[in-house]
Amino acid sequence: MATKKDDIAKLSFEEALGELESIVRDLESGSRKLDEAIDAYERGAALKKHCEAALLKAQTRIDKISLAPDGTPQTELVNIE
């Protein structure tokens, strides 16, 4: 199970999360040989990074950071309709 960044980059958040959950279940079962487990762990780490980036992008789209009149930062929800 090679970690291919281009392959992972094409996955939607839901697809990546589903695959990551599957890898976690598989690793927790202890059924893989050591080399296979390491490969799966590497792919899982890449999937986790992809999911975190997707969540950050979504949060950025929703939250708008601005300054209040007193100069303190405030968060405003962005209407994405």
GROMACS elastic network, one bead per residue, 0.5 to 0.9 nm:
[ bonds ]
;  ai    aj funct       b0    kb
    1     4     6  0.89853   500
    1    36     6  0.73047   500
    1    39     6  0.56617   500
    1    40     6  0.62301   500
    1    42     6  0.88405   500
    1    43     6  0.73025   500
    2    39     6  0.64208   500
    2    40     6  0.80502   500
    2    42     6  0.81437   500
    2    43     6  0.69383   500
    3     7     6  0.81444   500
    3     8     6  0.80039   500
    3    39     6  0.75893   500
    3    40     6  0.84470   500
    3    42     6  0.66458   500
    3    44     6  0.86758   500
    3    46     6  0.71939   500
    4     7     6  0.52306   500
    4     8     6  0.63517   500
    4     9     6  0.86172   500
    4    43     6  0.80568   500
    4    46     6  0.87078   500
    5     8     6  0.50829   500
    5     9     6  0.59024   500
    5    10     6  0.86797   500
    5    46     6  0.75307   500
    6     9     6  0.50219   500
    6    10     6  0.64674   500
    7    10     6  0.55629   500
    7    11     6  0.70836   500
    8    11     6  0.53525   500
    8    12     6  0.86504   500
    8    16     6  0.72492   500
    8    43     6  0.88252   500
    8    46     6  0.76225   500
    8    47     6  0.66981   500
    8    50     6  0.72795   500
    9    12     6  0.80599   500
    9    47     6  0.88967   500
    9    50     6  0.70439   500
   11    14     6  0.79120   500
   11    15     6  0.57596   500
   11    16     6  0.57876   500
   11    50     6  0.87049   500
   12    15     6  0.51706   500
   12    16     6  0.61574   500
   12    17     6  0.84942   500
   12    51     6  0.86632   500
   12    54     6  0.85077   500
   13    16     6  0.52200   500
   13    17     6  0.60160   500
   13    18     6  0.84988   500
   13    50     6  0.76977   500
   13    51     6  0.57388   500
   13    54     6  0.63595   500
   13    55     6  0.80914   500
   14    17     6  0.51302   500
   14    18     6  0.60425   500
   14    19     6  0.85990   500
   14    51     6  0.84830   500
   15    18     6  0.51557   500
   15    19     6  0.62353   500
   15    20     6  0.85675   500
   16    19     6  0.51887   500
   16    20     6  0.60554   500
   16    21     6  0.85888   500
   16    47     6  0.58257   500
   16    48     6  0.79202   500
   16    50     6  0.74528   500
   16    51     6  0.66430   500
   17    21     6  0.60820   500
   17    22     6  0.85470   500
   17    47     6  0.72333   500
   17    48     6  0.76100   500
   17    50     6  0.89878   500
   17    51     6  0.66244   500
   18    21     6  0.51616   500
   18    22     6  0.62396   500
   18    23     6  0.87121   500
   19    22     6  0.50212   500
   19    23     6  0.62153   500
   19    24     6  0.86672   500
   19    44     6  0.80476   500
   19    47     6  0.78428   500
   20    23     6  0.50888   500
   20    24     6  0.62162   500
   20    25     6  0.87073   500
   20    43     6  0.82092   500
   20    44     6  0.54677   500
   20    45     6  0.84294   500
   20    47     6  0.61392   500
   20    48     6  0.69997   500
   21    24     6  0.50996   500
   21    25     6  0.62597   500
   21    26     6  0.85888   500
   21    44     6  0.86148   500
   22    25     6  0.52047   500
   22    26     6  0.61420   500
   22    27     6  0.86169   500
   23    26     6  0.50122   500
   23    27     6  0.60454   500
   23    28     6  0.84627   500
   23    40     6  0.65136   500
   23    41     6  0.76103   500
   23    43     6  0.84707   500
   23    44     6  0.65020   500
   24    27     6  0.51416   500
   24    28     6  0.60209   500
   24    29     6  0.85921   500
   24    40     6  0.87492   500
   24    41     6  0.82764   500
   24    44     6  0.76408   500
   25    28     6  0.51119   500
   25    29     6  0.62685   500
   26    29     6  0.52321   500
   26    30     6  0.68905   500
   26    31     6  0.69720   500
   26    32     6  0.76544   500
   26    37     6  0.87520   500
   26    40     6  0.88663   500
   27    30     6  0.53901   500
   27    31     6  0.70969   500
   27    32     6  0.70319   500
   27    37     6  0.65264   500
   27    40     6  0.77843   500
   27    41     6  0.78819   500
   28    31     6  0.81765   500
   29    32     6  0.81611   500
   30    33     6  0.81525   500
   30    37     6  0.83968   500
   31    37     6  0.86623   500
   32    35     6  0.80667   500
   32    36     6  0.58824   500
   32    37     6  0.55479   500
   33    36     6  0.53158   500
   33    37     6  0.60135   500
   33    38     6  0.86646   500
   34    37     6  0.50257   500
   34    38     6  0.61918   500
   34    39     6  0.86796   500
   35    38     6  0.51413   500
   35    39     6  0.62789   500
   35    40     6  0.86175   500
   36    39     6  0.50962   500
   36    40     6  0.60933   500
   36    41     6  0.84897   500
   37    40     6  0.50149   500
   37    41     6  0.59926   500
   37    42     6  0.85820   500
   38    42     6  0.61886   500
   38    43     6  0.86734   500
   39    42     6  0.51387   500
   39    43     6  0.63213   500
   39    44     6  0.85499   500
   40    43     6  0.51245   500
   40    44     6  0.60062   500
   40    45     6  0.85895   500
   41    45     6  0.61363   500
   41    46     6  0.86727   500
   42    45     6  0.51242   500
   42    46     6  0.63858   500
   42    47     6  0.86743   500
   43    46     6  0.50808   500
   43    47     6  0.61180   500
   43    48     6  0.85487   500
   44    48     6  0.60449   500
   44    49     6  0.85823   500
   45    48     6  0.50437   500
   45    49     6  0.62730   500
   45    50     6  0.86885   500
   46    49     6  0.51120   500
   46    50     6  0.62536   500
   46    51     6  0.87019   500
   47    51     6  0.61579   500
   47    52     6  0.85847   500
   48    51     6  0.51013   500
   48    52     6  0.61279   500
   48    53     6  0.85995   500
   49    52     6  0.51246   500
   49    53     6  0.62072   500
   49    54     6  0.86606   500
   50    53     6  0.51704   500
   50    54     6  0.62388   500
   50    55     6  0.87101   500
   51    54     6  0.50534   500
   51    55     6  0.61797   500
   51    56     6  0.85884   500
   52    55     6  0.51146   500
   52    56     6  0.61490   500
   52    57     6  0.85927   500
   53    56     6  0.50710   500
   53    57     6  0.61339   500
   53    58     6  0.86000   500
   54    57     6  0.50852   500
   54    58     6  0.61962   500
   54    59     6  0.86123   500
   55    58     6  0.50319   500
   55    59     6  0.60765   500
   55    60     6  0.85243   500
   56    59     6  0.50205   500
   56    60     6  0.60766   500
   56    61     6  0.85939   500
   57    60     6  0.51075   500
   57    61     6  0.62887   500
   57    62     6  0.87887   500
   58    61     6  0.51226   500
   58    62     6  0.63764   500
   58    63     6  0.86806   500
   59    62     6  0.51213   500
   59    63     6  0.59150   500
   60    63     6  0.52610   500
   60    64     6  0.70251   500
   60    65     6  0.89274   500
   61    64     6  0.74359   500
   61    78     6  0.73868   500
   61    80     6  0.81438   500
   62    76     6  0.84429   500
   62    77     6  0.58737   500
   62    78     6  0.51239   500
   62    79     6  0.74234   500
   62    80     6  0.73480   500
   63    75     6  0.62337   500
   63    76     6  0.59375   500
   63    77     6  0.50946   500
   63    78     6  0.58963   500
   64    74     6  0.83420   500
   64    75     6  0.56651   500
   64    76     6  0.51972   500
   64    77     6  0.62285   500
   64    78     6  0.62523   500
   65    73     6  0.67358   500
   65    74     6  0.59265   500
   65    76     6  0.64618   500
   65    77     6  0.89096   500
   66    72     6  0.84559   500
   66    73     6  0.57335   500
   66    74     6  0.55181   500
   66    75     6  0.63593   500
   66    76     6  0.74260   500
   67    70     6  0.76615   500
   67    71     6  0.53650   500
   67    72     6  0.55168   500
   67    74     6  0.57922   500
   67    75     6  0.84575   500
   68    71     6  0.52225   500
   68    72     6  0.53856   500
   68    73     6  0.60206   500
   68    74     6  0.61482   500
   69    72     6  0.75009   500
   70    73     6  0.88746   500
